[in-house]
Amino acid sequence: MIFAVKKINEELQLLPNITLGFRICDRYGGYHAKMEFFSSQNRFIPNYKCGSLNKLTSVVGTIDPGIFLVDILDTYKVPQLFFPKTILMPNNSPITGIIQLLLHFRWTWVGILVYGFGGRTFQHLIFSIFAVHRICIAFLEQFKPVYFTNYIASLKFILKTFHILVSSKAKAIIINDNDLANLRWLLYLPEMEMVSVKPKGKVWIMASQMSLASFFYQKSWDIQVLHGALSFSPYSNEIASFQHFLQTRNHFSAKEDGFLKEVWEHAFGCVFPNPSVNEEMEDVCTGKEKLESLPGTFFEMRMMCHSYSIYNAVYTVAHALHEVLVPLYNTLVRPHLEYFAFNNSVGNEISFDQNGKLITGLEIENWVTFPNQSFHRVKVGKLDPWAAADQMFIIHEETIPDSVCTESCLPGYFKKKQEEKPFCCYDCLPCPKEKMSSQKDMDYCSKCPENQHPNKKQDSCILKKVSFLSYEEPMGISLAILVFLFSLITILVLATFLKYHNTPIVKANNRNLTYVLLISLLLCFLCSLQFLVAPGNVICLLRQISFGIIFSVAVSCVLAKTIIVVLAFIATKPGSRMRNWVGRRLASSIVFSGFLVQAGICTVWLLTFPPFPDIDTNSETEEIILQCNEGSATMLYCVLGYMGFLAAASFTVAFLSRNLPSSFNEAKCLTFSMLIFCSVWVSFVPSYLSTKGKYMVAVEVFSILASSAGLLVCIYIPKCYTIILKPELNNKEQLIKKRY
């Protein structure tokens, strides 16, 4: 302030014929100190200033959160230029800088050390602002000064705060204090051997316009633990003549500077002689000690951001006075403090918004400390309110620690909040099957597009393979081998029956039905090959239809054989009229009727809801299944239901006729074959419904082969055994011997 007033008084163009003066008031004086401004010198009589030509133009100072005196100064219409001591105060925009810094480095778990909690309003403000940006506060602890009158209690409180600090996972610690004296007490505990650990890996974020200036007894304390600290300060420039002013000024020749003596004694460890005491003293202060010899932790020669604010505040008053000229009145200065701009002595623009707030950006400084107690502030970034949105916050990144409650969840995982803890504390769980997360710290996993699936790490999507039940894959090859094997056996059986068509065992069981049944079984085996090729329009229309009709013919043949066996024995009884029904016409009618009904069902199916090619993207995670959509599940079950009706009727008639006498009575074989047939298709329904994709097709193919093979083996293998290996049993006598 002294330097700024001196510079202004030397600039004749700024305030011609006007000399600025100043009066420094202890800010802890409170209301009484402010009322002294409106009294005569050395007389406390408010509103009475007799014999004084000095006029109070404005008040420059800091806003103390505990002492708001704006109302007193407003009453007297005295303009005020205040700047906050901390940037975490309500309605103060620089807190944006800290928020941007925390978000940039993804520091979501931070601690706050504050001088005085500031009340419930302050705590609510901090927690609400941080929560909006998804930042959690690990702890909010209060600084308490060390009072030597209650030294033990003070150290106990600091020790408690120290343990909270070192035990927390928070690596980013925000310091909200007037100076670093209290923090330095906290960090000095290891040197006092009161604790065995040091708070390593912490990034100190200075939320105030503070310097390293501290108490005189802390001059020699180590500052290495503060290496890498970050601080925010308004834009400032070094004023070259300020250091020269400090070095050349006689600080004890000017009047009313008596308070400097005590500071001087503490700084240089000397004592000013007392004229009233006649005794020799050691380490006498001469007043010519060099300020530049003091360590930077105690006194910095350069103009700090706090000092720069005072310097600009004084120049603002001077420029406002210049605008209104002289004679000046207090009521005329106030309007001009809010709506004008000027360049200060180093070329920086000083301007205010409509609310009278200084328009400025913030600089981010990195503190670099050295073992000799010196340190240097390196500008590493800025918050520029005039820049574009993506250029507003800039910082030069270096290797920094994480400050999070939980380590980041890697891609392939998602966050699950931990119970009874802030939202920044969470567990990392793997993504569920068929889902993925491609970025860190995802709140949930997402599904891939239908034609893609998650990779093994579940951190990206890859294209699905197109698949269907093919004769080129192991399952399809196995089924195809079975098809050709059973088809070959069927052909051999048919050839055997054709060769021995005049033998009694072939004649006794209706040769024509035998041939039709064998051909139907052969077609049943071959129709299953339709399920082992890529589904297309023709294949989807034919495979279920052909399967249903061919199987209906086969089961109708079995039904006709069982009915004819029963009628044949009834017709042999004397006087029976059933002889007219036994013959080729009855067998043909039964087979044709079975075929006709199933063909009608299939025709309705084709005309209403025909099958069509489709794709299945859900059954398999890594594949797209080509399949035939049946169109109507009801029609499919009608086809199967009709087959089941024919099979049940055949089984019932065969079971009732199993004990009829004849060496060539095939009722027992028919009964057992239909038992296998019914068992296969009854188990087919739940198996078919419980599988998906190409395994549904495999279940159906296996059911076709198993039921067809059951009919072939149970009905015809015993007869082939007799025809080929036991020809002596293939005669007429064996046919009629059990009648008697």
Summary of the structure (lengths in Angstrom):
residues: 740
radius of gyration: 50.8
end to end distance: 140.6
largest distance: 165.2
contacts: 2136
relative contact order: 0.07
helix: 46%
strand: 15%
